[in-house]
Every structure is written in C-alpha cells, then in structure tokens.
Amino acid sequence: GLLKAGFPVRTLHSAGTFVNYPGPVVGNVDGTPDLEILLPGYAQGPNYMWKSNGTLMNGWPLDPDGYVSGDPTTAASAGFWSMGNLTGSSTQLVVVGAFENLINSSFAPIEVRSGTGVPLPGWPLVGGYMYAQPPTLVDVDGDGRYEIFFGEQIFRRLVGLRSDGSLVPGFPIIPANAAFSGAGAPIAADLD
C-alpha cells in the first residue's frame, strides 16, 4: 500500500521500557465523517491524537502532568485508552485508565475526556483500582450511554462504572476463575 498523506507522524517519548502497552485506538471523537487515531503515551510520554490526515487534534498531545508524588489523580505510567459514547451524543468520548506502576498502585485514576482532551465534570475518578488493559465500553442498560468495565488486578474483580462514575448495579463482581494476577479485560457481545 501507499503511505497516506500526512503520515508518518512524529512522537516524543521518555526513556523507558516498552512492554505490555496497548496499541493505537481509532474512533470518531469530533462528530465528523473521518476517524481519529489515538496513541497512548508510552513510557510516560504524552498521549497523541491525530485526524486522519495526520494533523494533531486540538488539545493534543495530552500529558496529564505525569506522576506527582502523593497525588492520586496522576499516573507514572501510560494510559490504557478506549473510545465510546458516554453521553448519548453523536460524538464519542475518550476514556483512559492509568496505573501508577508500583509506587501507589491502590490509587489509579480513571479519566473521561472529550475529544479535545478536556476532562468531563466529575472525572477523574480515583477508586483504588489497578489494571493493565484498556477498559471495555458497552451500553448494557439500553440508555444510549456506554458503561465502563475493566478487570481490576489487586482484588481480582470485574468493575462496572456508569458514565457518571457510579457503580453499575451488581458490580464489582469477583469471577469464580479469576487468575492470581487479577481479572482480565472483559469482552462484551450481544449473544441473543
């Protein structure tokens, strides 16, 4: 294939090890017909989002200030991103879950941001979560807004959050066969 106009793009990353980090996420965050490309901030680097022509989206790159000792709303590690519609509008939102490696792993923030990188009201949510996979976003109650599900590692449970940050009724749950390292990334599908 041919290289698309506007690509390749350049990114800035801090020194570190690039192990177990998720790949790019593609989705529509601005309501236009084209899709945007989000790249997680590897090794404490900034997070990037480009339009399909290679230009940076307004508000990006996004570096949520990196890790600040004693501040549980910051993270010393890259984010795990998913895109989904959490408001019922025609544009998608960006959801990030970040963990602080081994420094303060019980204070992992979950952020919900608009396509321009602005946090939504009530976020970030600091709930004592640690995970190493992107959250799964799916509308399980039919209200037109996605819920956020992720496998939590320390307590080996599956957590479900509504778009306002409250728990989905019945969650968290501890799967009967949760591995020692924790509950993995959930998969959602309409089976009937």
N, C-alpha and C positions, 0 to 999 in steps of 0.2 A: 504494500500500500504506500501511498504518498503521505508525507508529513503534512498535517493540517496547518494552514496559515495561522501564525501567531504562536506556534509551538516549534521547538521546545521552550519551556519557561525555566527561569532560574529561581532557586530557593536558597534560604540561609538556614543552616543547622548548626547547633552547638556540637562540640565534640562529645562522643559517647558511643555506646553500642547499639546497633540497630537490630534488635532481636524481638520477635513477637509483637511487632507493631502492625496495625491494620493498614490496608491499602487505601487508595482514594475512594471517596463516596461521590456518586453522581446523582443529582436531583435538581428539581426546579425550586429555587428559593425566592425568585423575584416575580413570578407570575407571567414571564414572557415565554414564547414558544421554545426557546433554546434551553438546554440544561447547563447547570453549573457543575464545576469539579472542585471538590474539597479535599485537601491533602492534610492529614494530621501532622502536628509538629513533632517530628522525630527528634529524640534526644534533647528535649527541652527547647527545640526550635519553635519559631512561630508557626501558626496554622495558616494555610493559604486557601483562598477560594478564587477561581478564575471563571470567567464567562467562556463560552465555547470557542471564542475567537482568541483566547489567550490573555485577555486583559484582566487585571485584578478587579474583583468586585469591590464596590465602595465599602469601607470599614475593614478591609483585609489588606495585608496579613494581620492576623489577630494573635496577639501574645498576651494572654491574661496575666501579665506581670510576673509569670514564673512563680517559683516557690518562695514564700515568705515564712520564715520560722515562726511558729505559734499562730499562724493564720490558717484556719481550716478551710477557707474558701479558695486557697491557692493549691497548686499541684506541682510536684517536682518531676512530673512525667508527662508524656504525651497524652493527648485526649483520644478517646475512642468515640468516634462520631457516627451518628445515624441521622437521616433526614426523614421528616414526616410532618404531617399536618396536625398540629396540636391545638389549633384554634377553630377549625372548621372553615377557614377562609380558603381562597383559591391559591394562596402561596404556601409553600412548605416552610417549616422552621428547622433550625439546626439544633440537634441535641448532642451534648457532649457529656461523657462520664470520664473523669480523670482520677487517677490514684497517685498517692504521694510516695510511691515505692516503699521502702521500709522505714521511712522517717516517722510518719504519723499515719499509718495505714488505716486507722479507725476513723479518720476524718476525710473521707473522699467526697468532694463536691460533685453534684450533678448540675449541669448548666443547661438552660434552654435559651437559645438566642435566635434573633431574627436573622434573615439573610444578610443584613448589614453588620452583623456581629454584636448588636445591642442586646443585653440580657433582658428577658421578659420580666415583668413585675413578679416578685415572689421568688425569683431564682437568683443565685444558685441555692440549691437545697443541700444542706450538709446533714447527712443522716447516718454517718458511721458506716459507710459502705466501702468495700474494696472489691474491685473487679478488673478483669484484664481483657475484656471483649466489648465490642460495641453493643449498646442496648438494642433490643428488638422493639419496633414501634408497630402497633396494630390497634385498630378500633375493635375492642371486644364487646362493648356495650351498645354499639349502633348509634352513638350520639354524633357521629361525624368528626370526632376528635380522637386522635390516636392516644393510646396509653403507652407507658414506657415500662418495659420488662427487662430485667437483667439478672444474671446469676451472680450471687454475692459469694465471695470466696471464704471469708473468715468463718462465718456462721453456716456456710453451705446451704443457703436458702435461695429461693426464687422470689424476687421482689417485684411488685407491680405498683406503678405510680400513675395517678391521673395527671392530666395536663396542668392542673393547679398545684401539683406536688403532694396531694393527699394520697394515701394508700388505696389501691383498688380493693374493694371488699373481698375478704378471704385471703389476702396476702399480708405479709410474706408467708410462703409455704416452704417446708423442708422436704424435698423429694426423697422418696424411700431409698433410692440408689445413688445419692449424691456422693461423688468421689471425695477422697480425702482433701484434694486441693480445692474443693468447692463446687457449687452448681455451675454448669457451663452456660453458654449462650442459648437462650430459648429459641425455638423455631415455632412460627405461627402459620397455620393454614386452615382454610375452611374445608373440613372433611365431609360435610354432608350438603 
